[in-house]
Amino acid sequence: MIERSSGKIVNISSRAALGALEEHVAYSAAKAALNMLTQTMALEFAPHGIQVNCIAPTVILTPMADAVWTSGPRTDAKLARIPTGRFG
């Protein structure tokens, strides 16, 4: 990318990086680190014409999310804060 003076890097983070969640210490910490990595890469690679961005969706129903976000009050509260009322 540096040789071409162009490129785009898109990292996938999570809203879990933006605030503390119970039982998510390692996941949240890793995603917060990814956010900072993205910001630093954006600064360092910008002079080379490379864009670096990060998207941070809320819950995406992967096997890991299925295990964590089971039916109940915690899931209902989370869904109530999502405008579409559903997980991705």
N, C-alpha and C positions, 0 to 999 in steps of 0.2 A: 504494500500500500504506500509506503514511504517512497519507494522508487517511482511509482505511478503518480505520486502527489494527489491521490484521491482514494477514498474508501469510506465505508460506513461500518461501524460496529454497534450492534444492538445487544445489550445485556438484558436478561430477564431477572428482575428482582421480585419483590413482594411488598405489599402494604405492611407486612409484619416487620419490615425494617424500620418503620416510622414510629413505632410505639411498642411498649412492652406488652407481651401476651404471656399468660401463665402457660407453663409447660412447653415453651417455644424458645428457650434460651439459646440453644445452638443454632437453630434455624434463623431466628431473628438477628443474631449476631453475624451470621454468615451473610445474610442479605444486606445488612447495614454496611458491612465491609465491601460488598459488591457495589453498593451505591457510591461509596467513597472512591473505590477503584475507578468507577465510571467517570466521576468528576475529575479525578487526577489525569486519567487517560485523555479526556476531552481537552484539558489544558495543554498537555504535553504533545498531543498529536495534531491539534488545530493548525499550528504553523506548517504542517505537512499536507494540509488539505483533507485531513481525515476527521470525520464526524463520529463522535461516540455518544450514544444515548442509552437510556435505561428505561424500561417500562416496568411498572409495578402494579400488576392487577391485584384484586382481592382474591378470595378463595377460588381456585380452579380445581374442579373435581378430578383429581388424580387418585390413584390408589392410596397415597399417603393422606390426602384430604378426606377421602371416604372414611378412613379409620379415625380421624380426629373429629370431623364434623358430623357426628351422628345426630339423630333426632333428639330434641330436648330443648330446654330453655336457653342454653348457651348458643345453640345454632339458631334458634328463633330470634334471639337478640341480635346476632350478627346479620342475619337476613334482613331484619328491620332497618338496618343502616345502609343497605345496598339499594340504590334507586330502582333497579329492575326487580328486586325482591327474590333474586335467585343467584346461585353460584354459577360461575363460568364453567 
